[in-house]
Amino acid sequence: MFPDLNKVEVKETTSYLPAGVHEVTVNEMRNSTQREGYSGTPYTEFKVSNANGISWLKFSGVDSNTSENAARVRTEIFKGFLQTAGAKTFTNLPAACKEIIGRKINLCLAEREYWTNDKETGAPVVKSMVEYKFANPTGKMITWKDSYNKRLSPSDQAAYQAAHDAHINSGVASTDAMPF
């Protein structure tokens, strides 16, 4: 069934960096224009890594649906990241992004909780993701604070609980159809 299993080498899998402070190298960049058929909010993301794993830092761009305030904040966060990583020229965005490839930075990643509906069952579920919080040059340390992590707000908890209760009461979550 599995010939020569003793001769097969298993490659080490890459872990994702958890919430916390990490010194990382910026390895590569990609953006939404490279995704065939993508029509959502434009974005640019950078793959960063260290000996402990990788992370993709996603920066949402601006489109016609973005409020003026959100556009300002997104632009400031993105330019701040590029500056921290050593970009000097901002008249050509692709050049600025390429300029930081191979650079090291201190990075703060935080965990954010959210709720959504499971794709297969439709049941409401609470999930979390690790995302970019801020960065400093390698010589400037970052002190971790647990408050950087964002749990569900009370209003989001209430909305999740209401959706969960509605799902349970709808009968969709019935265990009668279980095969055992």
N, C-alpha and C positions, 0 to 999 in steps of 0.2 A: 504494500500500500504506500509506504514512504521509503523508497530505495535509498540506500547509503546515508541513513540518518546521522551516523557518526561523523560523516565527512562534511555535513552542512554547518556553516558558520552562521550564527545568529547575530545580526547587527544590533548594537546597543540602541535602544530607543531614546529619543530626546524628550526630556521633561520640559514642562512649561514652568516658568519662574512664578513663584507664589507672591502674594502681597508682601511688601517689605522693601528694603533698600538693597540695591544691587549695583555693582560696578559692571558695566556691560560695554560691548563693542557694537557699533551700528554696522550691520552686515549687508543689508540690501534694502531696496525701496521698491514699492509697486503702488499703483493707483487704480482708481475705478475705471479709467479709460482702457486699461488692459484687460478688463473683464468683459468678454463678449456678451452682448445683450443686456448689460447692466444699465438701468435707467433711474436709479435712486439718487440720493444725495451724493455728490462727488466726495471722494476721500483719497487720502494718501496714507500709506502705512509703511512702517519701517520694521524690519526684523532686527532684533538686538539679541545678543547672547553672551553668556559667560560659561564657565566650566559646569555650572549647575543646571543650565537649560537655556531656553529661548523665550521670547515674548514678541508678539506683533503689536506695535503701538499704532493705533488707528486714529487719525485726525480727520474729523468730518469737515468738509469744505462748505462752500456757500453756493446756494442756488436761488432761484426766483421765489421759493417758499420760505427762505430763511429771513427771520426778522433782522432789523438793523442791529439791535443789541446782540443777538446771537452771532451775527456775522462779525461784529467787532471782537467779541470774546474769543471765538474760534480762531480768528486771524492772529490775535495777540498770543494765544496759547501755542499756535503753530510756529510763529516767528520766534517766540521765546525758546522753543525746543531747538529750532535750527541754530539760533545764536549760541545756546548752551553747548551744542555739539560742534561749534566752530565755524559755522557758515559766516561768510563776510559780505557776500553780494546777494542782494534780494531783488534785482531787476529782472532776473531770469530764474523762475522757480525750479525748473529741472536742474539747472546748474547748481543752485543752492542745495538741492537735495543730494546731488551726486557729490558735492563737496564734503559732506559729512560721513560718507561711507568710509569705514575703517577707523573712525574716531571713537574714543572711549568717553563715557560719561557716567556720572552717578545718577541712578534712576530710582524714583519712588513709584511703586506700583501699589494700587489699593484695590480691595475687593468691594464690589457693588452688588447688592441683592436686587432682584426684580422678580416679578411673577409673570407667567405666560401660560398659554394652554399647550399641553402636550400634543405634538403633531399626530401621534397615533391614536390616543384615547380621547383627546379633547378635554381631559381633566386639567384643571388649574394646578400648576406646580410652581414652587419657589425655586429659583436658580440663582447662581451667582457667577460673576465674571471678574477677572482681574484686568484692570485697565490702567493706563498711564495717568499719573497724578501730577508729577512735575519732575524736573531734572536739574542737576547742578554739574558744573565742570568737575573733573576728577579730583581736583585739589580741594574742593569745597564739600565737606561732609554733609550728610542728611541725617537728621535725627528722626527716627520713626515714631509716629504717634498712632495709637490704635484708633483714634477719632478719624483718621484718613479713610478707614473702611466705612461704607455706608450701608446700613441695614434698611430693610423696608420701613418706610415712614408709617406712622399710625394710620393715615388715610389709605396708604397702599395695603397695609395689613387688613384693614376693614374691607377694602375692595376685593382682595384675594379671598378672604373668609366668606364674603357674600357669593362670589363666583363658585367657590368650593361647595358651599351649602346648596346652591342652585343646581350644581352638577350632580351632587349626591341625590337630591330630591327629584331630579328629572328621570331617574331610573336608568340612565345611561351607565352609571357606575355599578349597576347591579352585578352581583357575583353569580347569578343564576346560570349564566352562559359559560362559566368556567369549565374547562374540560376535565377537571379532577374533582 
